[in-house]
């Protein structure tokens, strides 16, 4: 498993994706990101780039800050 920040980011991504009724496959297709990579991000296994955060946020119609975990609160 990855760092606590990556795990928290993945948890936020999964929650927002599910709230929008999207599968991993659909999010991956619409964002142009490989589905297996989306899965690894959701599990907190990778340190995602800022560019990909924006790509995912655009597809989810949310702000990138909604995906980023809150520092220590």
PDB file of N, CA, C and O in Angstrom, chain B, residues numbered from 101:
ATOM      1  N   UNK B 101       0.849  -1.179   0.000  1.00  0.00           N
ATOM      2  CA  UNK B 101       0.000   0.000   0.000  1.00  0.00           C
ATOM      3  C   UNK B 101       0.893   1.240   0.000  1.00  0.00           C
ATOM      4  O   UNK B 101       2.030   1.209   0.472  1.00  0.00           O
ATOM      5  N   UNK B 102       0.343   2.341  -0.546  1.00  0.00           N
ATOM      6  CA  UNK B 102       1.101   3.570  -0.674  1.00  0.00           C
ATOM      7  C   UNK B 102       1.065   4.430   0.576  1.00  0.00           C
ATOM      8  O   UNK B 102       0.671   3.987   1.655  1.00  0.00           O
ATOM      9  N   UNK B 103       1.480   5.645   0.398  1.00  0.00           N
ATOM     10  CA  UNK B 103       1.527   6.600   1.509  1.00  0.00           C
ATOM     11  C   UNK B 103       0.109   6.942   1.968  1.00  0.00           C
ATOM     12  O   UNK B 103      -0.847   6.767   1.212  1.00  0.00           O
ATOM     13  N   UNK B 104      -0.031   7.424   3.192  1.00  0.00           N
ATOM     14  CA  UNK B 104      -1.357   7.811   3.686  1.00  0.00           C
ATOM     15  C   UNK B 104      -2.045   8.860   2.802  1.00  0.00           C
ATOM     16  O   UNK B 104      -3.266   8.840   2.649  1.00  0.00           O
ATOM     17  N   UNK B 105      -1.267   9.767   2.227  1.00  0.00           N
ATOM     18  CA  UNK B 105      -1.849  10.790   1.347  1.00  0.00           C
ATOM     19  C   UNK B 105      -2.410  10.147   0.082  1.00  0.00           C
ATOM     20  O   UNK B 105      -3.511  10.488  -0.351  1.00  0.00           O
ATOM     21  N   UNK B 106      -1.664   9.224  -0.511  1.00  0.00           N
ATOM     22  CA  UNK B 106      -2.128   8.538  -1.725  1.00  0.00           C
ATOM     23  C   UNK B 106      -3.367   7.695  -1.438  1.00  0.00           C
ATOM     24  O   UNK B 106      -4.290   7.641  -2.250  1.00  0.00           O
ATOM     25  N   UNK B 107      -3.381   7.043  -0.289  1.00  0.00           N
ATOM     26  CA  UNK B 107      -4.535   6.231   0.098  1.00  0.00           C
ATOM     27  C   UNK B 107      -5.764   7.118   0.293  1.00  0.00           C
ATOM     28  O   UNK B 107      -6.858   6.775  -0.155  1.00  0.00           O
ATOM     29  N   UNK B 108      -5.586   8.251   0.958  1.00  0.00           N
ATOM     30  CA  UNK B 108      -6.703   9.179   1.178  1.00  0.00           C
ATOM     31  C   UNK B 108      -7.187   9.773  -0.143  1.00  0.00           C
ATOM     32  O   UNK B 108      -8.391   9.942  -0.337  1.00  0.00           O
ATOM     33  N   UNK B 109      -6.267  10.091  -1.048  1.00  0.00           N
ATOM     34  CA  UNK B 109      -6.659  10.597  -2.362  1.00  0.00           C
ATOM     35  C   UNK B 109      -7.505   9.548  -3.087  1.00  0.00           C
ATOM     36  O   UNK B 109      -8.553   9.864  -3.649  1.00  0.00           O
ATOM     37  N   UNK B 110      -7.039   8.309  -3.067  1.00  0.00           N
ATOM     38  CA  UNK B 110      -7.776   7.229  -3.727  1.00  0.00           C
ATOM     39  C   UNK B 110      -9.162   7.034  -3.147  1.00  0.00           C
ATOM     40  O   UNK B 110     -10.121   6.779  -3.876  1.00  0.00           O
ATOM     41  N   UNK B 111      -9.262   7.154  -1.841  1.00  0.00           N
ATOM     42  CA  UNK B 111     -10.568   7.031  -1.174  1.00  0.00           C
ATOM     43  C   UNK B 111     -11.507   8.149  -1.634  1.00  0.00           C
ATOM     44  O   UNK B 111     -12.685   7.906  -1.898  1.00  0.00           O
ATOM     45  N   UNK B 112     -10.981   9.379  -1.731  1.00  0.00           N
ATOM     46  CA  UNK B 112     -11.781  10.505  -2.214  1.00  0.00           C
ATOM     47  C   UNK B 112     -12.205  10.290  -3.663  1.00  0.00           C
ATOM     48  O   UNK B 112     -13.359  10.531  -4.016  1.00  0.00           O
ATOM     49  N   UNK B 113     -11.275   9.836  -4.502  1.00  0.00           N
ATOM     50  CA  UNK B 113     -11.584   9.593  -5.910  1.00  0.00           C
ATOM     51  C   UNK B 113     -12.695   8.554  -6.046  1.00  0.00           C
ATOM     52  O   UNK B 113     -13.654   8.756  -6.791  1.00  0.00           O
ATOM     53  N   UNK B 114     -12.560   7.447  -5.327  1.00  0.00           N
ATOM     54  CA  UNK B 114     -13.564   6.382  -5.404  1.00  0.00           C
ATOM     55  C   UNK B 114     -14.935   6.885  -4.936  1.00  0.00           C
ATOM     56  O   UNK B 114     -15.951   6.595  -5.568  1.00  0.00           O
ATOM     57  N   UNK B 115     -14.965   7.631  -3.842  1.00  0.00           N
ATOM     58  CA  UNK B 115     -16.241   8.133  -3.309  1.00  0.00           C
ATOM     59  C   UNK B 115     -16.929   9.064  -4.304  1.00  0.00           C
ATOM     60  O   UNK B 115     -18.134   8.953  -4.528  1.00  0.00           O
ATOM     61  N   UNK B 116     -16.174   9.973  -4.895  1.00  0.00           N
ATOM     62  CA  UNK B 116     -16.769  10.912  -5.856  1.00  0.00           C
ATOM     63  C   UNK B 116     -17.189  10.170  -7.120  1.00  0.00           C
ATOM     64  O   UNK B 116     -18.266  10.425  -7.657  1.00  0.00           O
ATOM     65  N   UNK B 117     -16.350   9.254  -7.598  1.00  0.00           N
ATOM     66  CA  UNK B 117     -16.698   8.470  -8.792  1.00  0.00           C
ATOM     67  C   UNK B 117     -18.001   7.714  -8.583  1.00  0.00           C
ATOM     68  O   UNK B 117     -18.885   7.731  -9.439  1.00  0.00           O
ATOM     69  N   UNK B 118     -18.112   7.050  -7.436  1.00  0.00           N
ATOM     70  CA  UNK B 118     -19.330   6.276  -7.151  1.00  0.00           C
ATOM     71  C   UNK B 118     -20.540   7.188  -6.985  1.00  0.00           C
ATOM     72  O   UNK B 118     -21.642   6.831  -7.402  1.00  0.00           O
ATOM     73  N   UNK B 119     -20.351   8.359  -6.382  1.00  0.00           N
ATOM     74  CA  UNK B 119     -21.476   9.291  -6.199  1.00  0.00           C
ATOM     75  C   UNK B 119     -22.003   9.792  -7.539  1.00  0.00           C
ATOM     76  O   UNK B 119     -23.159  10.200  -7.645  1.00  0.00           O
ATOM     77  N   UNK B 120     -21.150   9.759  -8.559  1.00  0.00           N
ATOM     78  CA  UNK B 120     -21.556  10.178  -9.911  1.00  0.00           C
ATOM     79  C   UNK B 120     -22.080   8.998 -10.730  1.00  0.00           C
ATOM     80  O   UNK B 120     -22.500   9.169 -11.875  1.00  0.00           O
ATOM     81  N   UNK B 121     -22.054   7.800 -10.136  1.00  0.00           N
ATOM     82  CA  UNK B 121     -22.555   6.615 -10.833  1.00  0.00           C
ATOM     83  C   UNK B 121     -21.664   6.121 -11.957  1.00  0.00           C
ATOM     84  O   UNK B 121     -22.141   5.510 -12.913  1.00  0.00           O
ATOM     85  N   UNK B 122     -20.361   6.387 -11.843  1.00  0.00           N
ATOM     86  CA  UNK B 122     -19.427   5.965 -12.884  1.00  0.00           C
ATOM     87  C   UNK B 122     -18.651   4.734 -12.456  1.00  0.00           C
ATOM     88  O   UNK B 122     -18.282   4.593 -11.290  1.00  0.00           O
ATOM     89  N   UNK B 123     -18.408   3.846 -13.405  1.00  0.00           N
ATOM     90  CA  UNK B 123     -17.520   2.711 -13.161  1.00  0.00           C
ATOM     91  C   UNK B 123     -16.081   3.177 -13.374  1.00  0.00           C
ATOM     92  O   UNK B 123     -15.843   4.232 -13.961  1.00  0.00           O
ATOM     93  N   UNK B 124     -15.135   2.390 -12.896  1.00  0.00           N
ATOM     94  CA  UNK B 124     -13.728   2.693 -13.152  1.00  0.00           C
ATOM     95  C   UNK B 124     -13.469   2.729 -14.650  1.00  0.00           C
ATOM     96  O   UNK B 124     -12.739   3.589 -15.143  1.00  0.00           O
ATOM     97  N   UNK B 125     -14.077   1.783 -15.373  1.00  0.00           N
ATOM     98  CA  UNK B 125     -13.871   1.706 -16.819  1.00  0.00           C
ATOM     99  C   UNK B 125     -14.350   2.974 -17.518  1.00  0.00           C
ATOM    100  O   UNK B 125     -13.668   3.507 -18.394  1.00  0.00           O
ATOM    101  N   UNK B 126     -15.525   3.450 -17.123  1.00  0.00           N
ATOM    102  CA  UNK B 126     -16.081   4.647 -17.760  1.00  0.00           C
ATOM    103  C   UNK B 126     -15.228   5.881 -17.441  1.00  0.00           C
ATOM    104  O   UNK B 126     -14.943   6.686 -18.328  1.00  0.00           O
ATOM    105  N   UNK B 127     -14.824   6.027 -16.184  1.00  0.00           N
ATOM    106  CA  UNK B 127     -13.969   7.151 -15.808  1.00  0.00           C
ATOM    107  C   UNK B 127     -12.657   7.086 -16.574  1.00  0.00           C
ATOM    108  O   UNK B 127     -12.182   8.099 -17.087  1.00  0.00           O
ATOM    109  N   UNK B 128     -12.080   5.913 -16.653  1.00  0.00           N
ATOM    110  CA  UNK B 128     -10.814   5.749 -17.365  1.00  0.00           C
ATOM    111  C   UNK B 128     -10.978   6.127 -18.836  1.00  0.00           C
ATOM    112  O   UNK B 128     -10.158   6.859 -19.390  1.00  0.00           O
ATOM    113  N   UNK B 129     -12.021   5.633 -19.452  1.00  0.00           N
ATOM    114  CA  UNK B 129     -12.259   5.921 -20.873  1.00  0.00           C
ATOM    115  C   UNK B 129     -12.447   7.415 -21.104  1.00  0.00           C
ATOM    116  O   UNK B 129     -11.830   7.989 -22.001  1.00  0.00           O
ATOM    117  N   UNK B 130     -13.291   8.041 -20.302  1.00  0.00           N
ATOM    118  CA  UNK B 130     -13.600   9.461 -20.492  1.00  0.00           C
ATOM    119  C   UNK B 130     -12.418  10.373 -20.174  1.00  0.00           C
ATOM    120  O   UNK B 130     -12.303  11.463 -20.735  1.00  0.00           O
ATOM    121  N   UNK B 131     -11.545   9.932 -19.280  1.00  0.00           N
ATOM    122  CA  UNK B 131     -10.390  10.763 -18.915  1.00  0.00           C
ATOM    123  C   UNK B 131      -9.160  10.456 -19.754  1.00  0.00           C
ATOM    124  O   UNK B 131      -8.187  11.210 -19.725  1.00  0.00           O
ATOM    125  N   UNK B 132      -9.191   9.353 -20.506  1.00  0.00           N
ATOM    126  CA  UNK B 132      -8.033   8.973 -21.301  1.00  0.00           C
ATOM    127  C   UNK B 132      -6.916   8.364 -20.483  1.00  0.00           C
ATOM    128  O   UNK B 132      -5.755   8.372 -20.894  1.00  0.00           O
ATOM    129  N   UNK B 133      -7.272   7.830 -19.311  1.00  0.00           N
ATOM    130  CA  UNK B 133      -6.306   7.205 -18.410  1.00  0.00           C
ATOM    131  C   UNK B 133      -6.591   5.706 -18.381  1.00  0.00           C
ATOM    132  O   UNK B 133      -7.750   5.293 -18.360  1.00  0.00           O
ATOM    133  N   UNK B 134      -5.551   4.905 -18.380  1.00  0.00           N
ATOM    134  CA  UNK B 134      -5.714   3.449 -18.368  1.00  0.00           C
ATOM    135  C   UNK B 134      -6.519   2.992 -17.153  1.00  0.00           C
ATOM    136  O   UNK B 134      -6.313   3.500 -16.051  1.00  0.00           O
ATOM    137  N   UNK B 135      -7.437   2.035 -17.341  1.00  0.00           N
ATOM    138  CA  UNK B 135      -8.306   1.579 -16.273  1.00  0.00           C
ATOM    139  C   UNK B 135      -7.515   0.965 -15.120  1.00  0.00           C
ATOM    140  O   UNK B 135      -7.850   1.178 -13.955  1.00  0.00           O
ATOM    141  N   UNK B 136      -6.485   0.215 -15.435  1.00  0.00           N
ATOM    142  CA  UNK B 136      -5.705  -0.397 -14.351  1.00  0.00           C
ATOM    143  C   UNK B 136      -4.993   0.676 -13.526  1.00  0.00           C
ATOM    144  O   UNK B 136      -4.797   0.507 -12.322  1.00  0.00           O
ATOM    145  N   UNK B 137      -4.608   1.772 -14.168  1.00  0.00           N
ATOM    146  CA  UNK B 137      -3.980   2.879 -13.447  1.00  0.00           C
ATOM    147  C   UNK B 137      -4.990   3.543 -12.510  1.00  0.00           C
ATOM    148  O   UNK B 137      -4.663   3.866 -11.368  1.00  0.00           O
ATOM    149  N   UNK B 138      -6.219   3.745 -12.995  1.00  0.00           N
ATOM    150  CA  UNK B 138      -7.276   4.314 -12.141  1.00  0.00           C
ATOM    151  C   UNK B 138      -7.473   3.427 -10.915  1.00  0.00           C
ATOM    152  O   UNK B 138      -7.619   3.936  -9.803  1.00  0.00           O
ATOM    153  N   UNK B 139      -7.479   2.121 -11.103  1.00  0.00           N
ATOM    154  CA  UNK B 139      -7.620   1.192  -9.985  1.00  0.00           C
ATOM    155  C   UNK B 139      -6.480   1.322  -8.987  1.00  0.00           C
ATOM    156  O   UNK B 139      -6.700   1.304  -7.775  1.00  0.00           O
ATOM    157  N   UNK B 140      -5.258   1.453  -9.503  1.00  0.00           N
ATOM    158  CA  UNK B 140      -4.100   1.605  -8.613  1.00  0.00           C
ATOM    159  C   UNK B 140      -4.159   2.928  -7.862  1.00  0.00           C
ATOM    160  O   UNK B 140      -3.770   2.999  -6.696  1.00  0.00           O
ATOM    161  N   UNK B 141      -4.644   3.977  -8.523  1.00  0.00           N
ATOM    162  CA  UNK B 141      -4.801   5.267  -7.848  1.00  0.00           C
ATOM    163  C   UNK B 141      -5.820   5.134  -6.722  1.00  0.00           C
ATOM    164  O   UNK B 141      -5.582   5.603  -5.609  1.00  0.00           O
ATOM    165  N   UNK B 142      -6.955   4.496  -7.009  1.00  0.00           N
ATOM    166  CA  UNK B 142      -7.994   4.347  -5.982  1.00  0.00           C
ATOM    167  C   UNK B 142      -7.525   3.517  -4.799  1.00  0.00           C
ATOM    168  O   UNK B 142      -7.997   3.715  -3.679  1.00  0.00           O
ATOM    169  N   UNK B 143      -6.610   2.598  -5.031  1.00  0.00           N
ATOM    170  CA  UNK B 143      -6.075   1.782  -3.931  1.00  0.00           C
ATOM    171  C   UNK B 143      -4.905   2.476  -3.233  1.00  0.00           C
ATOM    172  O   UNK B 143      -4.373   1.951  -2.254  1.00  0.00           O
ATOM    173  N   UNK B 144      -4.502   3.643  -3.721  1.00  0.00           N
ATOM    174  CA  UNK B 144      -3.409   4.388  -3.099  1.00  0.00           C
ATOM    175  C   UNK B 144      -2.037   3.832  -3.401  1.00  0.00           C
ATOM    176  O   UNK B 144      -1.091   4.054  -2.646  1.00  0.00           O
ATOM    177  N   UNK B 145      -1.923   3.105  -4.508  1.00  0.00           N
ATOM    178  CA  UNK B 145      -0.659   2.453  -4.835  1.00  0.00           C
ATOM    179  C   UNK B 145       0.292   3.333  -5.647  1.00  0.00           C
ATOM    180  O   UNK B 145       1.476   3.019  -5.767  1.00  0.00           O
ATOM    181  N   UNK B 146      -0.218   4.423  -6.201  1.00  0.00           N
ATOM    182  CA  UNK B 146       0.631   5.290  -7.028  1.00  0.00           C
ATOM    183  C   UNK B 146       0.509   6.740  -6.567  1.00  0.00           C
ATOM    184  O   UNK B 146      -0.497   7.147  -5.987  1.00  0.00           O
ATOM    185  N   UNK B 147       1.554   7.496  -6.840  1.00  0.00           N
ATOM    186  CA  UNK B 147       1.572   8.920  -6.545  1.00  0.00           C
ATOM    187  C   UNK B 147       1.168   9.635  -7.838  1.00  0.00           C
ATOM    188  O   UNK B 147       2.000   9.820  -8.727  1.00  0.00           O
ATOM    189  N   UNK B 148      -0.074  10.028  -7.946  1.00  0.00           N
ATOM    190  CA  UNK B 148      -0.640  10.577  -9.169  1.00  0.00           C
ATOM    191  C   UNK B 148      -0.066  11.965  -9.467  1.00  0.00           C
ATOM    192  O   UNK B 148       0.265  12.718  -8.551  1.00  0.00           O
ATOM    193  N   UNK B 149       0.046  12.293 -10.749  1.00  0.00           N
ATOM    194  CA  UNK B 149       0.550  13.614 -11.137  1.00  0.00           C
ATOM    195  C   UNK B 149      -0.569  14.652 -11.067  1.00  0.00           C
ATOM    196  O   UNK B 149      -1.754  14.320 -11.112  1.00  0.00           O
ATOM    197  N   UNK B 150      -0.168  15.893 -10.957  1.00  0.00           N
ATOM    198  CA  UNK B 150      -1.132  16.994 -10.925  1.00  0.00           C
ATOM    199  C   UNK B 150      -1.947  17.009 -12.215  1.00  0.00           C
ATOM    200  O   UNK B 150      -3.154  17.248 -12.184  1.00  0.00           O
ATOM    201  N   UNK B 151      -1.304  16.759 -13.331  1.00  0.00           N
ATOM    202  CA  UNK B 151      -2.009  16.751 -14.621  1.00  0.00           C
ATOM    203  C   UNK B 151      -3.151  15.739 -14.618  1.00  0.00           C
ATOM    204  O   UNK B 151      -4.251  16.036 -15.084  1.00  0.00           O
ATOM    205  N   UNK B 152      -2.888  14.551 -14.094  1.00  0.00           N
ATOM    206  CA  UNK B 152      -3.935  13.511 -14.058  1.00  0.00           C
ATOM    207  C   UNK B 152      -5.039  13.863 -13.053  1.00  0.00           C
ATOM    208  O   UNK B 152      -6.203  13.528 -13.272  1.00  0.00           O
ATOM    209  N   UNK B 153      -4.683  14.531 -11.967  1.00  0.00           N
ATOM    210  CA  UNK B 153      -5.709  14.984 -11.012  1.00  0.00           C
ATOM    211  C   UNK B 153      -6.698  15.893 -11.735  1.00  0.00           C
ATOM    212  O   UNK B 153      -7.910  15.753 -11.569  1.00  0.00           O
ATOM    213  N   UNK B 154      -6.187  16.814 -12.527  1.00  0.00           N
ATOM    214  CA  UNK B 154      -7.057  17.731 -13.267  1.00  0.00           C
ATOM    215  C   UNK B 154      -7.886  16.996 -14.322  1.00  0.00           C
ATOM    216  O   UNK B 154      -9.052  17.328 -14.536  1.00  0.00           O
ATOM    217  N   UNK B 155      -7.294  16.008 -14.976  1.00  0.00           N
ATOM    218  CA  UNK B 155      -8.040  15.222 -15.972  1.00  0.00           C
ATOM    219  C   UNK B 155      -9.213  14.495 -15.307  1.00  0.00           C
ATOM    220  O   UNK B 155     -10.326  14.487 -15.833  1.00  0.00           O
ATOM    221  N   UNK B 156      -8.954  13.888 -14.153  1.00  0.00           N
ATOM    222  CA  UNK B 156     -10.008  13.158 -13.448  1.00  0.00           C
ATOM    223  C   UNK B 156     -11.078  14.116 -12.932  1.00  0.00           C
ATOM    224  O   UNK B 156     -12.271  13.837 -13.052  1.00  0.00           O
ATOM    225  N   UNK B 157     -10.662  15.231 -12.367  1.00  0.00           N
ATOM    226  CA  UNK B 157     -11.619  16.215 -11.846  1.00  0.00           C
ATOM    227  C   UNK B 157     -12.531  16.729 -12.961  1.00  0.00           C
ATOM    228  O   UNK B 157     -13.733  16.896 -12.760  1.00  0.00           O
ATOM    229  N   UNK B 158     -11.958  16.974 -14.121  1.00  0.00           N
ATOM    230  CA  UNK B 158     -12.756  17.450 -15.257  1.00  0.00           C
ATOM    231  C   UNK B 158     -13.830  16.429 -15.614  1.00  0.00           C
ATOM    232  O   UNK B 158     -14.984  16.793 -15.841  1.00  0.00           O
ATOM    233  N   UNK B 159     -13.459  15.159 -15.666  1.00  0.00           N
ATOM    234  CA  UNK B 159     -14.422  14.101 -16.008  1.00  0.00           C
ATOM    235  C   UNK B 159     -15.480  13.933 -14.921  1.00  0.00           C
ATOM    236  O   UNK B 159     -16.637  13.626 -15.210  1.00  0.00           O
ATOM    237  N   UNK B 160     -15.074  14.134 -13.677  1.00  0.00           N
ATOM    238  CA  UNK B 160     -16.014  13.978 -12.556  1.00  0.00           C
ATOM    239  C   UNK B 160     -16.821  15.253 -12.296  1.00  0.00           C
ATOM    240  O   UNK B 160     -17.706  15.276 -11.440  1.00  0.00           O
ATOM    241  N   UNK B 161     -16.503  16.312 -13.048  1.00  0.00           N
ATOM    242  CA  UNK B 161     -17.186  17.606 -12.870  1.00  0.00           C
ATOM    243  C   UNK B 161     -17.105  18.075 -11.414  1.00  0.00           C
ATOM    244  O   UNK B 161     -18.094  18.474 -10.799  1.00  0.00           O
ATOM    245  N   UNK B 162     -15.873  18.004 -10.898  1.00  0.00           N
ATOM    246  CA  UNK B 162     -15.619  18.481  -9.537  1.00  0.00           C
ATOM    247  C   UNK B 162     -14.338  19.300  -9.556  1.00  0.00           C
ATOM    248  O   UNK B 162     -13.630  19.335 -10.563  1.00  0.00           O
ATOM    249  N   UNK B 163     -14.051  19.941  -8.471  1.00  0.00           N
ATOM    250  CA  UNK B 163     -12.810  20.689  -8.347  1.00  0.00           C
ATOM    251  C   UNK B 163     -11.678  19.727  -7.986  1.00  0.00           C
ATOM    252  O   UNK B 163     -11.899  18.776  -7.237  1.00  0.00           O
ATOM    253  N   UNK B 164     -10.477  19.957  -8.504  1.00  0.00           N
ATOM    254  CA  UNK B 164      -9.355  19.115  -8.095  1.00  0.00           C
ATOM    255  C   UNK B 164      -9.184  19.095  -6.576  1.00  0.00           C
ATOM    256  O   UNK B 164      -8.764  18.081  -6.017  1.00  0.00           O
ATOM    257  N   UNK B 165      -9.503  20.197  -5.907  1.00  0.00           N
ATOM    258  CA  UNK B 165      -9.338  20.231  -4.445  1.00  0.00           C
ATOM    259  C   UNK B 165     -10.299  19.281  -3.739  1.00  0.00           C
ATOM    260  O   UNK B 165     -10.058  18.899  -2.594  1.00  0.00           O
ATOM    261  N   UNK B 166     -11.399  18.890  -4.417  1.00  0.00           N
ATOM    262  CA  UNK B 166     -12.313  17.908  -3.824  1.00  0.00           C
ATOM    263  C   UNK B 166     -11.665  16.526  -3.739  1.00  0.00           C
ATOM    264  O   UNK B 166     -12.044  15.706  -2.901  1.00  0.00           O
ATOM    265  N   UNK B 167     -10.698  16.276  -4.601  1.00  0.00           N
ATOM    266  CA  UNK B 167     -10.012  14.982  -4.627  1.00  0.00           C
ATOM    267  C   UNK B 167      -8.852  14.929  -3.647  1.00  0.00           C
ATOM    268  O   UNK B 167      -8.497  13.860  -3.149  1.00  0.00           O
ATOM    269  N   UNK B 168      -8.261  16.088  -3.373  1.00  0.00           N
ATOM    270  CA  UNK B 168      -7.061  16.132  -2.534  1.00  0.00           C
ATOM    271  C   UNK B 168      -7.454  16.059  -1.063  1.00  0.00           C
ATOM    272  O   UNK B 168      -8.303  16.823  -0.602  1.00  0.00           O
ATOM    273  N   UNK B 169      -6.831  15.132  -0.323  1.00  0.00           N
ATOM    274  CA  UNK B 169      -7.180  14.985   1.089  1.00  0.00           C
ATOM    275  C   UNK B 169      -6.812  16.220   1.915  1.00  0.00           C
ATOM    276  O   UNK B 169      -5.843  16.921   1.622  1.00  0.00           O
ATOM    277  N   UNK B 170      -7.590  16.459   2.924  1.00  0.00           N
ATOM    278  CA  UNK B 170      -7.377  17.579   3.838  1.00  0.00           C
ATOM    279  C   UNK B 170      -6.198  17.228   4.750  1.00  0.00           C
ATOM    280  O   UNK B 170      -6.216  16.205   5.435  1.00  0.00           O
ATOM    281  N   UNK B 171      -5.191  18.076   4.749  1.00  0.00           N
ATOM    282  CA  UNK B 171      -3.923  17.884   5.437  1.00  0.00           C
ATOM    283  C   UNK B 171      -3.910  17.133   6.750  1.00  0.00           C
ATOM    284  O   UNK B 171      -3.325  16.052   6.814  1.00  0.00           O
ATOM    285  N   UNK B 172      -4.508  17.636   7.774  1.00  0.00           N
ATOM    286  CA  UNK B 172      -4.412  16.946   9.030  1.00  0.00           C
ATOM    287  C   UNK B 172      -5.684  17.043   9.837  1.00  0.00           C
ATOM    288  O   UNK B 172      -5.677  16.831  11.050  1.00  0.00           O
ATOM    289  N   UNK B 173      -6.745  17.355   9.188  1.00  0.00           N
ATOM    290  CA  UNK B 173      -8.002  17.566   9.915  1.00  0.00           C
ATOM    291  C   UNK B 173      -8.879  16.361   9.865  1.00  0.00           C
ATOM    292  O   UNK B 173      -9.974  16.370  10.427  1.00  0.00           O
TER     293      UNK B 173
END
